[in-house]
Amino acid sequence: MCNVCGCGDSRIEGHSHGHHDHDHDGHHHHEHPHQHNDHHHPAAERPQSVVIHHHYHHQGDVHHHVHYTLPAGALPQQATHGHHHEHETNHAHAHSHDHAHHGDNHHAQHQPERLDTGDLHYGKGEAEVHVAGVSQRQLLTLEMDILGNNNHLAAHNREHFIANRQLVLNLVSSPGSGKTTLLTETLMKLKDHCACAVIEGDQQTSNDADRIRATTVPAIQVNTGKGCHLDAQMIHDAYHQLAINEPGFLFIENVGNLVCPASFDLGEASKVAILSVTEGEDKPLKYPNMFAAADLMIINKVDLLPYVDVNIEDCITNARKVNPTIQVIKLSAKTGEGMDAWINWLNENRQQL
C-alpha cells in the first residue's frame, strides 16, 4: 500500500455523474461517509476514517478528494488539518480534524531489516510498507479500510459487467511499455466484430483517450492528479459516463505504475501485465505483487530484441517464480508479430462469459 494512495484529486473527463440515487441539479455536492472525531469518545476508540468529497461542477467534471484521517497518536507530533470550501451557490462548508498524540510504544517507528550488505529493507513488517510516524498495526487497519471500501464497489462494478456480458480487462504496466499502442492496434482488429470501449487512466492530459477515440471506439479519460492508480470508484463513474450495455470488451488502461494498481480490484475479469523487452528480464522479481496478480503477461516490443540485452526466457521464468500459472504472449504491437495469439486469447476469454 502506498502512503499517498487515494490522496490525489481525480477528474473524469466530460462526466455528468452516473451515480445511482443522486440528484445534483448542476450544483456542488459533498459526501462524508465518516464521522468526524467525536469528543464524547476517547481518542483510542475513534476509528480510522476515510473522508470523501465529491465536487460536481456545472461543466460536468468530477473531482474526488480523499483524506485519510488517522486516530490519535498516529502521527509523531500534534497535527491539525482544516479545509474550507466556498462555492458560487454561496454555500460554505468547513471542517477540521484535531489529533492529540502521546508518543507511546504502540506507535513505535517501524525499523527496517538491515542486511549483511548494509542494504535496508522496509517491506518486512506486518504491513510490508513504511510510513513515517505510523505504526504497522495502524497501516494494516488503514489498508483494510481503504481496500475494503474499494472491494465493495468493485464487486458492484463486476455485477454490471457480468450482467452486460462484457469482458473487462485491467491493463497494467510501467510507463512506456506500449500499452496504448497495443490497445489501439487491438481495437482496430476487434471493433468491427463486437462492441468495445476504453477507460484511460493517467495523472494528467487526455492524450491517450484522444488516441483511442481516433479509432472511433468510445473512451473516457480519468485523470488521477497525484493519485498513482485507478480505483473502483473512478471506474464506476467512468463506466456510467460511457453508458455502454452491449456485450463486448471494456479495456481499462491503468496509470503507468507497477506497484499500487496491483492492490486495487476494479471489478475486472483479469489483470494483464504488459512488459516491454527494453525493461529487462528482472521486473517480475522487482515488482512481484503485480505479476502475482496478473493472469496474463504480454512481452511487448519483441521487434527490438536484436537491439537490447535481454533474455525473454529468463523473464518468463522470473514471472513464473512469483506466479506459476501466469500465461505469456510475446508480441510486437508495431509489427503485428504475435497479435493473433493475443486476439485469440481475448476471444476465448470472452466466450467463457
N, C-alpha and C positions, 0 to 999 in steps of 0.2 A: 504494500500500500504506500502510495506517495503522500508526503505530508502536505501537498498542495492539491491533491485530487479533489475536484469539485469546487475549489475555491475561486475559480475563474468565472468570468462572465461568458455567457454563450448567446449567440444570436442565430435565429433560424430565418433564413432568407425568405422574404415575402410572406411570413407566417401570419395568418389571420386567426390563429389559435383554433386547433381542432380538439381541445379537451372536451370530454363529455361533461355535462352538468355544470357548465359555466356560462355566464352571460356578462359581457363586458361593455357593450354599447360604446366602444371606442375609448373607454376611459382606462385609467390605471387600476390595477388590481393587485392586492397583496395577499399571499397566503402565508401563514405562520404555523406549520404543523409541529408546534412545540409549545412548551410552557416556559415563560421566562423564569429566571431564578426566583423562587418563591421564598420570601424572607421568613415564612412561617415554618419552613423545613430546614433542618441543619444542613450545612454545606455538604457533608459526606453523603446525605441522602438524595441530593439533587442529581437527576440523571443527566448524562451527556445528551445534548440535543442538536438537532440539525435545523437551522433556520433557512427557509427557502422563500425568496421573494420573486414573484412573477410580475414583471412590468409589461403591460400590454399597451403599446403606443398606438396612436391613431394611424401611423403609417403601416401598422401590421406586424412590425418586428417584435420579437420576443427576446427578453433578456432574463437569464436566470442568474440570481446571486445566491450562493450557498455559503453560509457561515457555520463553521463547526464550533460549538461552544463547549469547552471542557469544564468539568466540575471544579470546585475549589481545590487548590493545591496542584492543579495540573501544570501550571507554569512556574518557573523558578522565582518569579517575583510578582508582586501585585500588578494586575493589568486591568485597565478599564477600556471597554470598547463602546463607542457610541456612534450612531449614524442617524442622519436626518434626511428625509426626502420631502421636497416641495414640488408640487405639480401645478399645471395650468388650471386644474379644476379647483385651485385654492385649498386642496386637501393637504394637510401636513401630517406626517407620520414620523414619530421619533421613538427610539427605544435605546436602552443601554444595558450592558451586562457588566456587573461588578463582581470580581472574584477576589477573595482573600486567600492567601497562600501561606502555608505554615512550614514548608520545608521538612516534612517528616520522612522517615526512611521508606515509607510506601512509595514515594515518588523519587527514589534514588536514581541518579543518572545511569543510563544503560552503558555498560563498559564493553568495548569491542574485544573480540578474541585477538590475541597477539600471537602471530605465527613465528616460527623459528627464524624466518627470513626478515622479520621486523614488520611485515605487512599487517594491516589492520582489517578485521572482518566485522562489520556492524550488522550483518544479517544472521547472526547465530542466536539471537534472543528469541523469546516466545513469539514476538510479533514479526520477527525476521526483517525488521526495519528500525531505524533510529530517527527520533525527532527530539531535538534538544529540549530538555526540561520536562519531557513527558515520559511516564513510566511505560514499561512493556505491557502491563496489565491494562492501563488506560488506552494504549494504542490498539490492543486487541478488542476492547469494548467498543471503541470508536469505529474500528474497521467493521465489526459485526453490525453496528447500527447502520453505517453507510451502505454496506453491501446487502444487508437485509432489506432495506428500503428499495434499493436498486433491483434486487432479485424479484421482489414482489411485483414491481412494474414490468420487469422483463417477462414474467410469466403471463401478465396481461397482454403484452405485445405478442407473445407466442400464440396466444389464443386467437388473435386476429389473423396472424399469418397462416395458422393451420386451417382456420375457417375459410380463408380465401384461397387455400391450396397454393401458397407461394413459397418457393424455396428461398430462404433468406440466408445470405452468407455475409460474414463479417471478415472483410479483407484487412489483414494487419501486416505491418512491416515497418522497417526503419524508413526515414525519408530517402527518396532517390532510388528505391528498389524497382520502380517501373510499374507501380500499381495502376496509375491512371491510364498509361498506355496499354497495359494488359486489359484493362476494363473497356476502353474504347474499342479495341480490336475484338474483344469478346462480344460486345453489344452489336457490332456490325454483322456478326455471324448468327446472332440469336434473334434480333429484333423483328425480322420478317416472319418468324415462326411462332413466337409467343410473346406475351406482354413482358416488358422489362421496365424497371425503374431503379433509380440510384439515390442514395443519401450520401452526400460527400461531407467528410469531416476535416477541417483544418483550423489552425488557430486564427488565421485571417485570410482574406481575399475570397473571391468566388471563381478563381482561375480554373480549378478542376471541374466544378459544376458547369462552367461555360464550355469546357471541352466535351463534357458528356452531352450537354444539350445540343452541341453541334452534330451529334449523331441522330438527332430527333428523338432521343429517349428522354423522358421526363426525369428531372433531377432537382434536388433541393440541397442547397449548401447550408451546413451547420458550422458556424464559426465559434470556437470554444474560448476565444480570448486567452487567458492564462491557463486554461484547462488543458490537460495533456492527453485526454481521451474522450470518446463519446460515452454517454451513459444511457440507460433505458428511458429516462425522461426525455432526453433530446430526440431519441428515435421515435418515441410515442408522438411527440409534437410534429416532427417532420413527416411521419407516416400519414397522419391525418391531414396535414397540409397537402401532401401528394394526392390523397383521396383516391387511391388505387384499390380495386377489389377484384380484378381479373386474376385468374390463375397464371402463374409465370414465375419470374425471378425478381427478387429485390436484392440488390448488391449494396452493402454498406462499406464505404471506403473510410476506414478509421484514420485518426490522426497518426502521422508517422512517428511511431514510438514502439519499441519492442518490450516495454515494461508494463505500464499501467493498463493498457487495453486488455491484457491477459486476465485481469481480475474481474472485469465488468461484463456480465451477461447482458446482452441487448435483446434477447429473445430469438437469436439466430439459430438456425439448424446446425451450423458448423462455423468454426473459425478457420480461415485459410491463411496460413503464414507464407508470405512472399519474400524470397531471399534472392538478391542479386549475386551473381558469381563474383562481382567486384568486392563483396563484403567479407569474403573469406569463409573457410570451412568451419571455423570455431564458434560462429554466432549461436548455434543451438546450445552450446555449453555455457557461453557467457550470459545468455538470456533464456534459461531453461523453462521458466514458467510459461512463456509464450508458446514455445514449441510443444510443451506438455499439454497445453490447452487446445492446440490445433488438431484437426482431423486430417488436414492435407498441407503439405509443404510444396510450394511451387518454387523451383530453382529457375529464376528468370535470367535473361541476357546470356544464354549459352553461346550465342554468336560471338561473344567476347572471350571465350575460353582460350583461343590461341594467344591472347594478349595479356592474360593475367596469370599469376602464380597461385592457382587454387586447385585442390583435388576434390572433385564433386563426390566421389565415393566416400571420402573421409567425412564430408559434410553430412551425407546421408547416415553414415554410421553414428556420427555425433548426435544427430536428431533422434535416432532410434535408441540411443542411450537414455534419453530423457522421456521418450515416448515410443515404446516398442511397436505400437500399432499405427504410427503415422504413415499415411500414404505419401508418395512422392511423384511429382510430374516435373520433368525437365523440359523447358521450352524457351523460345525467343519470341516475345510479342512483336519485335521489329521485323524479323524474317518470316515468322509463321511456323517455324520448326516446333513441333510438339503441341501446337494449338489444337489439333484434332483430339489428342488424348484428353486435354482439358475440357473441350466441348462435350466429349463423350461422358466424362465424369459428371459434368453438370446435368446432362440429360438423364443419366442413370439415377442420380440422386433425386432429381425432380419426379421421376416416375415412381419413386418409392413413397411419395407423399400420400 
